[in-house]
Amino acid sequence: MPVGPGKYDLLCTYVREKAGATAAAVVVIKPGDGAGFSVQCPREISPMLVNVFRHVADQIEKELGGEPHEPPITN
């Protein structure tokens, strides 16, 4: 994940500050124009992002009637 300002960084800053949050993530989807995201959080909590986004994806799949994602088993 690149560090520094990106296309949606100002929007993410607005969301984080308006919410009074330590961290924020913004996902923007524009049909026909692609998608993008911005994440702002202290480095020490950034590992939590993987679990948060996995949980969000699982909830979306569940609501759509699909099975939650199971990570592959690796040895």
C-alpha positions in Angstrom: 0.0 0.0 0.0 1.6 3.3 -1.0 2.2 5.8 1.7 1.4 9.4 0.9 -1.4 11.4 -0.7 -3.5 9.7 -3.3 -6.6 10.5 -5.4 -9.1 10.1 -2.5 -6.8 11.2 0.4 -8.6 14.5 1.0 -12.0 12.7 1.2 -10.5 10.2 3.6 -9.1 13.0 5.8 -12.5 14.6 5.8 -14.2 11.4 6.9 -11.6 10.6 9.6 -11.8 14.1 11.1 -15.6 14.4 10.9 -15.9 11.1 12.6 -13.3 12.0 15.2 -11.6 8.6 14.4 -8.1 7.4 14.7 -8.4 5.6 11.3 -10.6 5.8 8.3 -11.0 4.0 4.9 -12.9 5.3 1.9 -13.7 3.1 -1.1 -15.0 4.8 -4.2 -16.7 2.8 -7.0 -17.6 4.6 -10.2 -19.3 2.2 -12.7 -17.5 2.5 -16.0 -14.7 4.5 -14.5 -13.1 2.0 -12.1 -12.6 2.2 -8.3 -10.1 3.5 -5.8 -9.5 3.8 -2.1 -7.7 5.7 0.6 -6.8 4.5 4.0 -5.5 6.6 6.9 -4.3 5.0 10.1 -1.4 4.8 12.5 1.2 2.2 11.4 0.7 0.2 14.6 -3.0 -0.6 13.8 -2.6 -1.1 10.1 -2.3 -4.9 10.5 -5.9 -4.8 11.7 -7.0 -3.6 8.3 -6.8 -7.1 6.8 -9.2 -8.5 9.4 -11.6 -5.5 9.1 -11.8 -5.7 5.3 -12.1 -9.5 5.4 -15.0 -9.2 7.8 -16.7 -6.6 5.6 -16.3 -8.8 2.6 -17.7 -11.8 4.5 -20.7 -9.8 5.6 -21.4 -8.6 2.0 -21.1 -12.2 0.7 -23.4 -13.4 3.4 -26.0 -10.8 2.6 -25.8 -11.8 -1.1 -26.4 -15.4 -0.2 -22.9 -16.6 -0.8 -20.5 -18.4 1.5 -17.9 -16.4 3.5 -14.4 -16.5 2.1 -12.2 -19.3 3.5 -8.5 -18.5 3.2 -6.5 -21.3 1.5 -4.7 -23.7 3.7 -0.9 -23.3 3.3 1.9 -25.5 4.7 
